[in-house]
Amino acid sequence: MRGRTGDTWEGVGYDLRAFKRKGVEHGAEWTAATMTVYAIECRELTKTWPGNPPVEAVRGVDLLVEQGICFGVLGPNGAGKTTTIEICEGLLPATSGVAKILGKDWATQ
C-alpha cells in the first residue's frame, strides 16, 4: 500500500468504507468486510511507441469503473483513448502499469 488518498488506499483498489477496524487504536489491522472487484481497473497505465523521439500515447492513467456502470471515454484526437481501451482489452501490451478486467490482470492471468 503506497498511501491513503481520500477514501481509497492508493495502489490497492479497496474501498476504505468496506473495511472494519480490528484491534487496538495504535497498530490496528484493517480487514476487508467486502472486497470491491472493479469491472475495469487501471493503475499508472502507460504506453510508449518507439521512435525518434518516442511517442507517449498513454501517460499514467488511473481508472476505476465499478461493475454495472455504463461509462464513456472522452477526449481530443490523439489523447490515448483507443490505446487505453485496447490495453484493457488485451490487444496491446502496456509499457508499464496494470490493467485489470473483473480483477484479472491481462499480463499475468
C-alpha positions as a printed Julia matrix, in Angstrom:
109×3 Matrix{Float64}:
   0.0     0.0     0.0
   1.6     3.2    -1.15
  -0.54    5.72    0.67
  -4.03    6.86    1.52
  -5.9     9.05   -0.96
  -9.39   10.15    0.02
 -11.44    7.04    0.81
  -9.26    4.51   -1.03
  -5.83    3.04   -0.47
  -3.82    4.14   -3.5
  -2.46    1.21   -5.5
  -4.77   -1.34   -3.88
  -8.26   -0.53   -5.17
 -10.14   -1.39   -1.99
 -12.84    0.99   -0.83
 -11.88    2.06    2.69
 -15.56    2.23    3.68
 -15.72   -1.55    3.13
 -13.08   -2.1     5.8
 -13.62   -2.52    9.52
 -11.12   -1.69   12.25
  -9.84   -4.65   14.18
  -7.7    -4.47   17.28
  -6.44   -1.56   19.34
  -6.2     2.07   18.23
  -2.46    2.14   17.51
  -1.14   -0.53   15.14
  -4.59   -1.92   14.39
  -5.11   -4.06   11.29
  -7.65   -3.39    8.56
  -9.77   -6.35    7.47
 -11.95   -6.43    4.36
 -15.66   -6.66    5.08
 -16.34   -6.8     1.36
 -13.68   -6.56   -1.28
 -14.58   -4.5    -4.35
 -13.77   -6.12   -7.68
 -13.97   -3.44  -10.34
 -15.16   -4.09  -13.89
 -12.14   -2.08  -15.13
  -9.13   -1.11  -13.05
  -6.12    0.71  -14.48
  -3.2     1.81  -12.31
  -0.39    4.06  -13.62
  -1.02    2.76  -17.15
   1.48    3.95  -19.77
   2.13    3.11  -23.41
   5.13    4.48  -25.3
   5.61    3.83  -29.0
   9.24    3.51  -30.1
  10.62    6.12  -32.43
  12.83    9.15  -32.58
  11.57   10.77  -30.41
   9.43    8.12  -28.64
   5.7     8.87  -28.6
   3.98    8.64  -25.21
   0.41    7.67  -26.19
  -0.83    6.99  -22.64
   0.72    8.59  -19.57
  -0.15    7.46  -16.03
  -3.84    6.6   -16.45
  -5.68    5.67  -13.24
  -9.22    4.41  -13.86
 -11.73    2.55  -11.7
 -15.1     1.52  -13.15
 -17.47   -0.35  -10.87
 -19.47   -3.32  -12.14
 -22.85   -2.39  -13.63
 -21.74    1.15  -14.54
 -22.01    2.49  -18.09
 -19.16    4.88  -18.86
 -17.59    6.63  -21.82
 -14.09    7.81  -22.63
 -13.98   11.36  -23.96
 -11.08   13.46  -25.14
  -9.48   15.16  -28.12
  -7.87   13.36  -31.05
  -4.57   11.77  -30.07
  -5.34   11.74  -26.32
  -4.8     7.96  -25.98
  -8.43    6.84  -25.64
  -8.25    3.99  -28.16
  -4.82    2.87  -26.94
  -6.09    2.72  -23.33
  -9.15    0.66  -24.31
  -7.02   -1.68  -26.45
  -4.69   -2.26  -23.49
  -7.73   -3.06  -21.32
  -8.99   -5.48  -23.99
  -5.63   -7.25  -24.11
  -4.98   -6.24  -27.73
  -1.89   -4.16  -26.85
   0.67   -4.65  -24.11
   1.17   -1.73  -21.72
   4.67   -0.29  -21.42
   4.09   -0.11  -17.66
   1.25   -0.17  -15.18
  -1.6    -2.59  -14.55
  -4.87   -3.14  -16.41
  -7.4    -5.49  -14.8
 -10.79   -6.61  -16.04
 -13.03   -8.1   -13.32
  -9.96   -8.45  -11.11
  -7.9   -10.37  -13.7
  -4.6    -8.9   -14.93
  -4.07   -9.32  -18.68
  -0.31   -9.6   -18.29
  -0.35  -12.43  -15.75
  -3.71  -14.26  -15.87
